[in-house]
Amino acid sequence: MKKQIFSTMAITIFAFAMTSCQLKKPQSKDETQSSQSVKAVVTDGLRFCESTYPYQDGLLIASFGTEQLNPLNTEGKGYISFYKDGNVHTLISTDGNLSAPKGMFVRDNYLFICDVNKLVVYNLQARDKAPQIIHFPEGNLFVNDLAANGDTLYASVTNSNKIFALDISKPETVGTPVEWVNIPGPNGLIIDNGTMYVASYPADGNTTDANVIYQISDLSNPIPEKFVTTPGQYDGIALSKDKKTMYITNWSPAQIAAIDCQTKKIVPLNIQLTQPLVGPADITVVDEMLYIPDLPNSRVVMYSLNADKR
């Protein structure tokens, strides 16, 4: 059943992407942006980029590298790019260890990457060495995102409705994944001041009232509660610098929304692109800039949040 659900999810994402766009990379700046709030659209060297993560005053971008969009693929063509000051170069080359790299996390020069049913950990000070491979129990196929609290790293698995905990007190020897809590379709994760927020995505593509934004206020006694009750196909999740606003990505409709953390009011961002977003995934917020990986379109859109404060 778990494999069937995940296969459905992969097919849903692939079919949605194919019917929504032609997977054509933008050819020029004018073709990709039509608003001053969109500061740049990065496509160079990217192929089905699912995740972004801040690193050394720049941005890590995880790409599948495959010919077709398939989050279930095991082709080993995945890689990690580094973007800074308008330039993109490869940080982790295609080495056969990554197939569909998703959420990332960095601790003590170790890069943790979600990839299908495993966690891949690279020592960034010795990138030529083989990475650690931490496999999850059978059936946990859509390992999606990461967030840490102290020496505990949490990993969401969308298709099995589970979040796992791993000991990273010694990142050179990561602990075994241990089931921590069950949440419907856990996807994007963030932790702020001891509270975890979880974006829920329906693994079978059918949105229900359970696919909302959750919060877990006590990590030592995890009890999920609904933080936002509007259902969606939520993927990425991030907080503003002042922690007053939460940003979430939604696949249906394809958009980014801002949530007032006090009132829970949801307001879609007016991101004007000549080629609209199709599959906004694992976003990152740095200062007043929102970095949006548009997975099917193989691009990262850089959007100024100052535009929404005028």
C-alpha contacts under 8 A as a table, 3 or more apart, distances in Angstrom:
res1	aa1	res2	aa2	distance
1	M	4	Q	4.98
1	M	5	I	6.16
2	K	5	I	5.13
2	K	6	F	6.21
2	K	139	G	5.84
2	K	140	N	7.85
2	K	159	N	6.75
2	K	160	S	6.64
3	K	6	F	5.15
3	K	7	S	6.03
3	K	139	G	6.48
3	K	141	L	7.79
4	Q	7	S	5.13
4	Q	8	T	6.21
5	I	8	T	5.12
5	I	9	M	6.33
5	I	159	N	6.64
5	I	203	A	6.34
5	I	204	D	5.63
6	F	9	M	4.92
6	F	10	A	6.24
6	F	141	L	7.15
6	F	142	F	7.28
6	F	159	N	5.61
6	F	203	A	6.37
6	F	204	D	7.14
7	S	10	A	5.09
7	S	11	I	6.14
7	S	72	L	7.54
8	T	11	I	5.10
8	T	12	T	5.96
8	T	203	A	7.38
8	T	204	D	5.48
8	T	205	G	7.47
9	M	12	T	5.00
9	M	13	I	6.24
9	M	203	A	5.10
9	M	204	D	5.03
9	M	205	G	6.05
10	A	13	I	5.33
10	A	14	F	6.14
10	A	70	N	6.13
10	A	71	P	5.91
10	A	72	L	6.33
11	I	14	F	5.06
11	I	15	A	5.87
11	I	70	N	7.80
12	T	15	A	5.26
12	T	16	F	5.95
12	T	204	D	7.53
12	T	205	G	6.16
13	I	16	F	5.18
13	I	17	A	6.08
13	I	70	N	7.92
14	F	17	A	5.21
14	F	18	M	6.17
14	F	69	L	5.83
14	F	70	N	6.38
15	A	18	M	5.15
15	A	19	T	6.13
16	F	19	T	5.38
16	F	20	S	6.03
17	A	20	S	5.18
17	A	21	C	6.22
17	A	23	L	7.81
17	A	278	V	6.73
17	A	279	G	7.24
17	A	296	P	5.58
18	M	21	C	5.67
18	M	22	Q	6.27
18	M	23	L	7.22
19	T	22	Q	7.62
20	S	278	V	6.59
21	C	24	K	7.53
21	C	278	V	7.47
21	C	296	P	7.91
21	C	297	N	7.64
23	L	296	P	6.25
23	L	297	N	5.31
23	L	298	S	7.53
24	K	297	N	6.81
25	K	43	T	6.94
25	K	297	N	6.53
25	K	298	S	6.82
25	K	299	R	7.68
26	P	29	K	7.67
26	P	31	E	6.14
26	P	32	T	6.02
26	P	43	T	7.40
27	Q	31	E	6.68
28	S	31	E	5.41
28	S	32	T	6.76
29	K	32	T	5.39
29	K	33	Q	6.38
29	K	40	A	7.70
29	K	41	V	7.25
30	D	33	Q	5.86
30	D	34	S	7.05
31	E	34	S	7.93
31	E	274	T	5.94
31	E	275	Q	7.15
32	T	41	V	6.63
32	T	273	L	5.86
32	T	274	T	5.38
32	T	275	Q	5.86
33	Q	38	V	6.29
33	Q	40	A	7.67
33	Q	41	V	7.40
33	Q	272	Q	6.82
33	Q	273	L	4.55
33	Q	274	T	5.54
33	Q	275	Q	7.60
34	S	38	V	7.54
34	S	272	Q	5.88
34	S	273	L	5.30
34	S	274	T	5.88
35	S	38	V	5.58
35	S	271	I	7.61
35	S	272	Q	5.59
35	S	273	L	6.96
36	Q	39	K	6.48
37	S	271	I	7.55
37	S	303	Y	5.69
37	S	304	S	5.15
37	S	305	L	7.56
37	S	306	N	7.88
37	S	307	A	5.78
38	V	41	V	7.65
38	V	271	I	7.21
38	V	272	Q	7.49
38	V	273	L	7.86
38	V	301	V	7.12
38	V	302	M	5.83
38	V	303	Y	4.50
38	V	304	S	6.31
39	K	301	V	7.94
39	K	302	M	5.54
39	K	303	Y	5.76
39	K	304	S	6.62
40	A	301	V	6.20
40	A	302	M	5.21
40	A	303	Y	7.47
41	V	299	R	6.59
41	V	300	V	5.71
41	V	301	V	4.58
41	V	302	M	6.10
42	V	299	R	5.45
42	V	300	V	5.08
42	V	301	V	6.46
42	V	302	M	7.97
43	T	46	L	5.51
43	T	298	S	6.34
43	T	299	R	4.62
43	T	300	V	6.70
44	D	88	V	6.78
45	G	81	S	7.80
45	G	88	V	7.12
45	G	89	H	7.67
46	L	49	C	6.17
46	L	63	S	6.17
46	L	65	G	7.45
46	L	81	S	7.82
46	L	298	S	5.72
46	L	299	R	6.57
47	R	63	S	5.49
47	R	64	F	6.15
47	R	65	G	4.89
47	R	66	T	6.95
47	R	298	S	4.97
47	R	299	R	7.79
48	F	63	S	5.28
48	F	64	F	5.43
48	F	65	G	6.46
48	F	66	T	7.47
48	F	69	L	6.64
48	F	294	D	7.97
48	F	295	L	4.99
48	F	296	P	5.82
48	F	297	N	6.87
48	F	298	S	4.46
48	F	299	R	7.59
49	C	61	I	6.56
49	C	62	A	5.37
49	C	63	S	4.01
49	C	64	F	6.40
49	C	293	P	6.01
49	C	294	D	6.98
49	C	295	L	5.04
49	C	296	P	7.87
49	C	298	S	5.49
49	C	299	R	6.70
49	C	300	V	7.65
50	E	61	I	7.61
50	E	62	A	5.96
50	E	63	S	6.21
50	E	64	F	7.77
50	E	101	P	7.30
50	E	102	K	5.60
50	E	103	G	7.81
50	E	281	A	5.69
50	E	282	D	6.16
50	E	293	P	5.81
50	E	294	D	7.17
50	E	295	L	5.12
51	S	60	L	8.00
51	S	61	I	5.74
51	S	62	A	5.20
51	S	63	S	7.59
51	S	101	P	7.69
51	S	102	K	5.26
51	S	103	G	5.57
51	S	104	M	7.24
51	S	281	A	6.52
51	S	282	D	4.59
51	S	283	I	6.75
51	S	293	P	6.19
52	T	59	L	6.53
52	T	60	L	5.39
52	T	61	I	4.63
52	T	62	A	6.51
52	T	103	G	7.48
52	T	104	M	7.43
52	T	282	D	6.11
52	T	283	I	6.01
52	T	284	T	5.98
52	T	291	Y	7.24
52	T	292	I	7.67
52	T	293	P	6.80
53	Y	59	L	5.61
53	Y	60	L	4.99
53	Y	61	I	6.74
53	Y	104	M	6.38
53	Y	105	F	7.20
53	Y	283	I	7.87
53	Y	284	T	6.03
54	P	57	D	6.99
54	P	58	G	5.94
54	P	59	L	4.59
54	P	60	L	6.13
54	P	284	T	7.13
54	P	286	V	7.35
55	Y	58	G	5.20
55	Y	59	L	5.34
55	Y	60	L	6.28
55	Y	106	V	7.91
56	Q	59	L	7.62
57	D	84	K	7.21
58	G	82	F	6.92
58	G	83	Y	5.60
58	G	84	K	4.60
58	G	85	D	7.61
59	L	82	F	5.62
59	L	83	Y	5.02
59	L	84	K	6.52
60	L	80	I	6.64
60	L	81	S	5.68
60	L	82	F	4.69
60	L	83	Y	6.39
61	I	80	I	5.61
61	I	81	S	5.03
61	I	82	F	6.25
61	I	83	Y	7.47
62	A	78	G	7.51
62	A	79	Y	6.15
62	A	80	I	4.63
62	A	81	S	6.43
62	A	101	P	5.71
62	A	102	K	6.28
63	S	78	G	5.65
63	S	79	Y	5.60
63	S	80	I	6.24
63	S	81	S	7.72
63	S	100	A	7.06
63	S	101	P	6.35
63	S	102	K	7.93
64	F	69	L	7.93
64	F	77	K	6.26
64	F	78	G	4.30
64	F	79	Y	6.70
64	F	98	L	7.82
64	F	99	S	5.88
64	F	100	A	4.71
64	F	101	P	6.19
65	G	77	K	5.17
65	G	78	G	5.11
65	G	79	Y	6.93
65	G	99	S	7.89
66	T	69	L	6.79
66	T	70	N	7.95
66	T	75	E	7.53
66	T	77	K	6.20
66	T	78	G	7.51
69	L	296	P	6.92
70	N	73	N	5.45
70	N	100	A	7.75
71	P	100	A	5.56
71	P	116	V	7.26
71	P	142	F	7.99
72	L	100	A	7.07
72	L	116	V	6.35
72	L	141	L	7.80
72	L	142	F	7.74
73	N	99	S	6.17
73	N	100	A	6.51
73	N	116	V	7.92
74	T	99	S	5.23
74	T	100	A	7.50
75	E	96	G	7.51
75	E	99	S	5.52
76	G	94	T	7.19
76	G	95	D	7.11
76	G	96	G	4.08
76	G	97	N	5.68
76	G	98	L	5.04
76	G	99	S	4.16
76	G	100	A	7.90
77	K	94	T	5.45
77	K	95	D	7.35
77	K	96	G	6.14
77	K	98	L	6.34
77	K	99	S	5.35
77	K	100	A	8.00
78	G	93	S	7.89
78	G	94	T	5.65
78	G	95	D	7.97
78	G	96	G	7.48
78	G	97	N	7.63
78	G	98	L	4.59
78	G	99	S	4.58
78	G	100	A	5.89
78	G	101	P	6.26
79	Y	90	T	7.49
79	Y	91	L	7.85
79	Y	92	I	5.52
79	Y	93	S	5.22
79	Y	94	T	5.03
79	Y	95	D	7.92
79	Y	98	L	6.52
79	Y	101	P	7.43
80	I	90	T	6.14
80	I	91	L	5.61
80	I	92	I	4.88
80	I	93	S	6.71
81	S	88	V	6.56
81	S	89	H	5.63
81	S	90	T	4.34
81	S	91	L	5.18
81	S	92	I	6.81
82	F	88	V	5.61
82	F	89	H	5.45
82	F	90	T	6.03
82	F	91	L	5.82
83	Y	86	G	6.81
83	Y	87	N	5.59
83	Y	88	V	4.49
83	Y	89	H	6.71
84	K	87	N	5.40
84	K	88	V	6.67
90	T	93	S	6.05
92	I	127	R	7.27
94	T	97	N	7.59
94	T	98	L	7.21
95	D	98	L	7.24
96	G	99	S	7.29
97	N	120	V	7.52
97	N	131	P	7.98
98	L	101	P	5.98
98	L	115	D	6.45
98	L	120	V	7.59
99	S	115	D	6.59
99	S	116	V	7.51
100	A	115	D	5.41
100	A	116	V	6.31
101	P	113	I	6.31
101	P	114	C	5.68
101	P	115	D	4.58
101	P	116	V	7.44
102	K	113	I	6.54
102	K	114	C	5.16
102	K	115	D	6.02
102	K	143	V	7.94
102	K	144	N	5.79
102	K	145	D	6.68
102	K	282	D	7.77
103	G	113	I	5.94
103	G	114	C	5.34
103	G	144	N	5.64
103	G	145	D	4.10
103	G	146	L	5.88
103	G	282	D	6.87
104	M	111	L	7.02
104	M	112	F	5.50
104	M	113	I	4.62
104	M	114	C	6.46
104	M	145	D	6.72
104	M	146	L	6.21
105	F	111	L	5.91
105	F	112	F	5.10
105	F	113	I	6.76
105	F	146	L	6.30
105	F	147	A	7.06
106	V	109	N	6.46
106	V	110	Y	5.55
106	V	111	L	4.62
106	V	112	F	6.14
107	R	110	Y	5.28
107	R	111	L	6.75
107	R	171	P	7.59
108	D	171	P	7.69
109	N	123	N	6.16
109	N	124	L	5.30
109	N	125	Q	6.56
110	Y	121	V	6.52
110	Y	122	Y	5.56
110	Y	123	N	4.63
110	Y	124	L	5.65
110	Y	171	P	6.79
110	Y	172	E	7.84
111	L	121	V	5.46
111	L	122	Y	5.10
111	L	123	N	6.48
111	L	124	L	6.64
112	F	119	L	6.69
112	F	120	V	5.84
112	F	121	V	4.50
112	F	122	Y	6.66
113	I	119	L	5.62
113	I	120	V	5.14
113	I	121	V	6.26
114	C	117	N	7.94
114	C	118	K	6.32
114	C	119	L	4.85
114	C	120	V	6.52
114	C	143	V	5.60
114	C	144	N	5.71
114	C	145	D	6.36
114	C	146	L	7.55
115	D	118	K	5.41
115	D	119	L	5.95
115	D	120	V	6.99
115	D	142	F	7.61
115	D	143	V	6.13
115	D	144	N	7.29
116	V	141	L	5.17
116	V	142	F	5.05
116	V	143	V	5.42
116	V	144	N	7.67
117	N	135	H	6.20
117	N	136	F	5.67
117	N	137	P	7.94
117	N	138	E	7.91
117	N	139	G	7.92
117	N	140	N	5.72
117	N	141	L	4.25
117	N	142	F	6.08
117	N	143	V	5.63
118	K	133	I	6.71
118	K	134	I	5.47
118	K	135	H	4.31
118	K	136	F	5.52
118	K	141	L	7.90
118	K	143	V	6.66
119	L	132	Q	8.00
119	L	133	I	5.88
119	L	134	I	5.01
119	L	135	H	6.42
119	L	136	F	7.85
119	L	143	V	7.74
120	V	131	P	6.36
120	V	132	Q	5.72
120	V	133	I	4.83
120	V	134	I	6.43
121	V	131	P	5.29
121	V	132	Q	4.96
121	V	133	I	6.56
122	Y	126	A	7.90
122	Y	127	R	6.48
122	Y	130	A	7.55
122	Y	131	P	4.72
122	Y	132	Q	6.68
123	N	126	A	5.31
123	N	127	R	5.79
123	N	129	K	7.69
123	N	131	P	7.01
123	N	172	E	7.78
124	L	127	R	5.21
126	A	129	K	5.78
127	R	130	A	7.66
132	Q	172	E	7.99
132	Q	173	T	7.86
134	I	174	V	7.66
134	I	176	T	7.17
134	I	177	P	7.93
136	F	140	N	6.21
136	F	177	P	6.40
137	P	140	N	5.98
138	E	141	L	7.62
139	G	160	S	7.11
140	N	143	V	6.82
140	N	157	V	6.24
140	N	159	N	6.75
140	N	160	S	5.72
141	L	157	V	7.07
141	L	159	N	6.70
141	L	160	S	7.75
142	F	157	V	5.19
142	F	158	T	5.48
142	F	159	N	5.72
142	F	160	S	7.89
143	V	155	A	6.85
143	V	156	S	5.86
143	V	157	V	4.34
143	V	158	T	6.68
144	N	155	A	6.97
144	N	156	S	5.49
144	N	157	V	5.67
144	N	158	T	6.64
144	N	187	N	5.88
144	N	188	G	7.18
145	D	155	A	5.62
145	D	156	S	5.42
145	D	157	V	7.77
145	D	187	N	6.27
145	D	188	G	5.51
145	D	189	L	6.11
146	L	153	L	6.79
146	L	154	Y	5.53
146	L	155	A	4.71
146	L	156	S	6.69
146	L	188	G	7.71
146	L	189	L	6.19
146	L	190	I	7.77
147	A	153	L	5.85
147	A	154	Y	5.32
147	A	155	A	6.88
147	A	189	L	5.92
147	A	190	I	5.62
147	A	191	I	6.29
148	A	151	D	7.09
148	A	152	T	5.63
148	A	153	L	4.28
148	A	154	Y	5.88
148	A	191	I	7.01
149	N	152	T	5.44
149	N	153	L	6.53
149	N	191	I	7.11
149	N	194	G	7.19
150	G	153	L	7.93
151	D	167	D	5.97
151	D	168	I	5.16
151	D	169	S	4.83
152	T	165	A	6.34
152	T	166	L	5.64
152	T	167	D	4.98
152	T	168	I	5.87
152	T	169	S	7.44
153	L	165	A	5.63
153	L	166	L	5.09
153	L	167	D	6.36
153	L	168	I	6.41
154	Y	163	I	6.57
154	Y	164	F	5.55
154	Y	165	A	4.57
154	Y	166	L	6.35
155	A	163	I	5.50
155	A	164	F	5.15
155	A	165	A	6.45
155	A	166	L	7.93
156	S	162	K	6.21
156	S	163	I	4.41
156	S	164	F	6.44
156	S	186	P	5.56
156	S	187	N	5.88
156	S	188	G	7.44
156	S	189	L	7.37
157	V	160	S	5.89
157	V	161	N	6.20
157	V	162	K	5.42
157	V	163	I	6.01
157	V	164	F	7.80
157	V	185	G	7.40
157	V	186	P	6.18
157	V	187	N	6.90
158	T	161	N	5.47
158	T	162	K	6.97
158	T	184	P	7.71
158	T	185	G	4.43
158	T	186	P	4.84
158	T	187	N	5.56
158	T	200	S	7.94
158	T	201	Y	7.04
158	T	202	P	7.88
158	T	203	A	6.39
159	N	185	G	6.19
159	N	203	A	5.37
160	S	185	G	7.26
161	N	182	N	5.52
161	N	183	I	5.18
161	N	184	P	4.90
161	N	185	G	4.89
161	N	186	P	5.99
162	K	179	E	6.90
162	K	180	W	7.38
162	K	181	V	5.93
162	K	182	N	4.54
162	K	183	I	5.99
162	K	184	P	7.75
162	K	185	G	7.71
162	K	186	P	6.81
163	I	179	E	6.32
163	I	180	W	5.67
163	I	181	V	5.43
163	I	182	N	6.28
163	I	183	I	7.40
163	I	186	P	7.11
164	F	177	P	5.72
164	F	178	V	5.24
164	F	179	E	4.48
164	F	180	W	4.98
164	F	181	V	7.11
165	A	177	P	5.62
165	A	178	V	5.23
165	A	179	E	6.39
165	A	180	W	5.83
166	L	174	V	7.01
166	L	175	G	5.30
166	L	176	T	5.96
166	L	177	P	4.97
166	L	178	V	6.44
167	D	170	K	7.62
167	D	174	V	6.04
167	D	175	G	4.71
167	D	176	T	7.36
168	I	171	P	4.89
168	I	173	T	7.48
168	I	174	V	5.25
168	I	175	G	6.46
169	S	174	V	7.74
170	K	173	T	5.50
170	K	174	V	6.35
171	P	174	V	5.30
180	W	222	P	7.77
181	V	222	P	6.59
181	V	223	I	7.91
183	I	186	P	5.86
183	I	200	S	7.92
183	I	224	P	7.15
184	P	200	S	6.36
184	P	201	Y	7.70
184	P	202	P	7.48
184	P	210	A	6.37
184	P	211	N	6.62
185	G	200	S	4.91
185	G	201	Y	4.91
185	G	202	P	5.41
185	G	203	A	6.08
185	G	211	N	7.06
186	P	189	L	7.94
186	P	198	V	6.21
186	P	199	A	6.01
186	P	200	S	4.71
186	P	201	Y	6.39
187	N	198	V	6.68
187	N	199	A	5.33
187	N	200	S	5.45
187	N	201	Y	6.03
187	N	234	Y	7.33
187	N	235	D	5.61
187	N	236	G	7.38
188	G	198	V	5.81
188	G	199	A	4.99
188	G	200	S	7.40
188	G	234	Y	7.70
188	G	235	D	5.33
188	G	236	G	4.84
188	G	237	I	5.55
188	G	282	D	6.84
189	L	196	M	7.00
189	L	197	Y	5.82
189	L	198	V	4.87
189	L	199	A	6.56
189	L	236	G	7.68
189	L	237	I	6.49
190	I	196	M	5.70
190	I	197	Y	5.39
190	I	198	V	6.86
190	I	237	I	6.80
190	I	238	A	6.66
191	I	194	G	6.31
191	I	195	T	5.41
191	I	196	M	4.26
191	I	197	Y	6.25
192	D	195	T	5.30
192	D	196	M	6.47
194	G	217	S	6.80
194	G	218	D	7.03
194	G	219	L	6.92
195	T	215	Q	6.78
195	T	216	I	5.64
195	T	217	S	4.52
195	T	218	D	6.57
195	T	219	L	7.02
196	M	215	Q	5.48
196	M	216	I	5.05
196	M	217	S	6.51
196	M	219	L	7.54
197	Y	213	I	6.89
197	Y	214	Y	5.55
197	Y	215	Q	4.43
197	Y	216	I	6.52
198	V	213	I	5.61
198	V	214	Y	4.98
198	V	215	Q	6.23
198	V	237	I	7.74
199	A	211	N	7.82
199	A	212	V	6.48
199	A	213	I	4.80
199	A	214	Y	6.59
199	A	234	Y	5.31
199	A	235	D	5.92
199	A	236	G	6.96
199	A	237	I	6.59
199	A	248	I	7.75
200	S	210	A	7.81
200	S	211	N	4.84
200	S	212	V	5.47
200	S	213	I	6.13
200	S	214	Y	7.68
200	S	232	G	7.67
200	S	233	Q	6.67
200	S	234	Y	5.32
200	S	235	D	6.88
201	Y	205	G	7.96
201	Y	207	T	7.70
201	Y	211	N	5.93
201	Y	232	G	7.19
201	Y	233	Q	4.60
201	Y	234	Y	5.05
201	Y	235	D	6.27
202	P	205	G	5.21
202	P	206	N	5.90
202	P	207	T	5.61
202	P	208	T	7.53
202	P	211	N	6.35
202	P	233	Q	6.25
203	A	206	N	7.63
205	G	233	Q	7.95
207	T	210	A	7.91
207	T	211	N	6.27
207	T	231	P	6.86
207	T	232	G	6.21
207	T	233	Q	6.49
208	T	211	N	5.59
208	T	231	P	6.45
208	T	232	G	7.82
209	D	212	V	6.98
209	D	229	T	7.60
209	D	230	T	7.57
209	D	231	P	5.41
210	A	231	P	6.94
211	N	231	P	5.13
211	N	232	G	5.83
211	N	233	Q	6.76
211	N	234	Y	7.51
212	V	226	K	6.90
212	V	227	F	7.76
212	V	228	V	6.05
212	V	229	T	5.53
212	V	230	T	5.98
212	V	231	P	4.83
212	V	232	G	6.19
212	V	234	Y	7.31
213	I	226	K	6.07
213	I	227	F	5.47
213	I	228	V	5.04
213	I	229	T	6.86
213	I	234	Y	7.79
214	Y	224	P	6.13
214	Y	225	E	5.44
214	Y	226	K	4.44
214	Y	227	F	4.91
214	Y	228	V	6.86
215	Q	224	P	5.72
215	Q	225	E	5.38
215	Q	226	K	6.21
215	Q	227	F	5.60
216	I	219	L	6.54
216	I	222	P	5.90
216	I	223	I	5.80
216	I	224	P	4.94
216	I	225	E	6.39
217	S	222	P	7.39
217	S	223	I	7.59
217	S	224	P	7.98
218	D	221	N	5.38
218	D	222	P	5.69
218	D	223	I	7.35
219	L	222	P	5.12
226	K	229	T	6.11
227	F	264	K	7.75
228	V	264	K	6.41
232	G	250	N	6.37
232	G	251	W	7.70
232	G	252	S	6.62
233	Q	250	N	5.21
233	Q	251	W	5.34
233	Q	252	S	5.86
234	Y	248	I	6.79
234	Y	249	T	5.63
234	Y	250	N	4.53
234	Y	251	W	6.61
235	D	248	I	7.06
235	D	249	T	5.42
235	D	250	N	6.10
235	D	251	W	7.45
235	D	280	P	7.59
235	D	281	A	5.51
235	D	282	D	6.36
236	G	247	Y	7.98
236	G	248	I	5.52
236	G	249	T	5.07
236	G	250	N	7.82
236	G	280	P	7.56
236	G	281	A	5.19
236	G	282	D	4.03
236	G	283	I	5.21
237	I	246	M	7.10
237	I	247	Y	5.63
237	I	248	I	4.53
237	I	249	T	6.64
237	I	282	D	6.91
237	I	283	I	6.39
237	I	284	T	7.88
238	A	246	M	5.77
238	A	247	Y	5.18
238	A	248	I	6.63
238	A	283	I	6.68
238	A	284	T	6.17
238	A	285	V	6.30
239	L	242	D	7.94
239	L	243	K	5.53
239	L	244	K	7.47
239	L	245	T	5.86
239	L	246	M	4.51
239	L	247	Y	6.03
239	L	285	V	6.82
240	S	243	K	4.99
240	S	244	K	6.43
240	S	245	T	5.32
240	S	246	M	6.27
240	S	247	Y	7.50
240	S	285	V	6.52
240	S	286	V	7.96
240	S	287	D	7.38
240	S	288	E	7.62
241	K	244	K	7.90
241	K	285	V	7.72
241	K	286	V	7.28
241	K	287	D	5.66
241	K	288	E	7.42
242	D	245	T	7.57
243	K	246	M	7.30
243	K	261	C	7.90
244	K	260	D	6.38
244	K	261	C	5.50
244	K	262	Q	7.43
245	T	258	A	6.36
245	T	259	I	5.55
245	T	260	D	4.92
245	T	261	C	5.47
246	M	258	A	5.69
246	M	259	I	4.96
246	M	260	D	6.56
246	M	261	C	6.41
247	Y	256	I	6.84
247	Y	257	A	5.69
247	Y	258	A	4.65
247	Y	259	I	6.20
248	I	256	I	5.68
248	I	257	A	5.49
248	I	258	A	6.66
248	I	259	I	7.82
248	I	283	I	7.93
249	T	254	A	7.53
249	T	255	Q	5.95
249	T	256	I	4.57
249	T	257	A	6.55
249	T	280	P	5.80
249	T	281	A	6.33
249	T	282	D	7.73
249	T	283	I	7.52
250	N	253	P	6.26
250	N	254	A	5.43
250	N	255	Q	5.42
250	N	256	I	6.29
250	N	257	A	7.89
250	N	279	G	7.84
250	N	280	P	6.82
250	N	281	A	7.99
251	W	254	A	4.29
251	W	255	Q	6.73
251	W	278	V	7.29
251	W	279	G	5.59
251	W	280	P	6.62
252	S	255	Q	7.62
254	A	277	L	6.10
254	A	278	V	5.54
254	A	279	G	6.02
254	A	280	P	6.65
255	Q	268	P	6.90
255	Q	269	L	7.43
255	Q	277	L	6.82
255	Q	280	P	6.88
256	I	268	P	5.85
256	I	269	L	5.73
256	I	280	P	7.48
257	A	266	I	6.35
257	A	267	V	5.39
257	A	268	P	3.93
257	A	269	L	5.33
258	A	266	I	5.69
258	A	267	V	5.21
258	A	268	P	6.09
258	A	269	L	6.71
259	I	264	K	5.65
259	I	265	K	5.48
259	I	266	I	4.57
259	I	267	V	6.45
260	D	263	T	5.54
260	D	264	K	5.01
260	D	265	K	5.39
260	D	266	I	6.80
261	C	264	K	5.39
261	C	265	K	7.88
269	L	308	D	7.51
271	I	303	Y	7.57
272	Q	276	P	7.27
273	L	276	P	5.14
273	L	277	L	7.55
277	L	280	P	6.45
277	L	294	D	6.24
277	L	297	N	7.87
278	V	294	D	6.46
278	V	295	L	7.61
278	V	296	P	6.54
278	V	297	N	7.07
279	G	294	D	5.16
279	G	295	L	5.39
279	G	296	P	5.96
279	G	297	N	7.76
280	P	283	I	7.66
280	P	292	I	6.22
280	P	293	P	5.73
280	P	294	D	4.50
280	P	295	L	6.30
281	A	292	I	6.87
281	A	293	P	5.60
281	A	294	D	6.25
281	A	295	L	6.41
282	D	292	I	7.10
282	D	293	P	6.50
283	I	290	L	7.10
283	I	291	Y	5.62
283	I	292	I	4.93
283	I	293	P	6.43
284	T	290	L	5.92
284	T	291	Y	5.14
284	T	292	I	6.94
285	V	288	E	7.01
285	V	289	M	5.73
285	V	290	L	4.62
285	V	291	Y	6.26
286	V	289	M	5.38
286	V	290	L	6.65
288	E	304	S	6.04
288	E	305	L	5.23
288	E	306	N	6.30
289	M	302	M	6.67
289	M	303	Y	5.78
289	M	304	S	4.78
289	M	305	L	5.78
290	L	302	M	5.76
290	L	303	Y	5.07
290	L	304	S	6.27
290	L	305	L	6.62
291	Y	300	V	6.47
291	Y	301	V	5.84
291	Y	302	M	4.78
291	Y	303	Y	6.49
292	I	300	V	5.25
292	I	301	V	4.97
292	I	302	M	6.38
292	I	303	Y	7.77
293	P	298	S	7.55
293	P	299	R	5.93
293	P	300	V	4.30
293	P	301	V	6.42
294	D	297	N	5.53
294	D	298	S	6.14
294	D	299	R	5.47
294	D	300	V	5.92
294	D	301	V	7.22
295	L	298	S	5.38
295	L	299	R	6.90
304	S	307	A	6.03
305	L	308	D	5.56
305	L	309	K	7.14
306	N	309	K	5.24
306	N	310	R	6.95
307	A	310	R	5.89
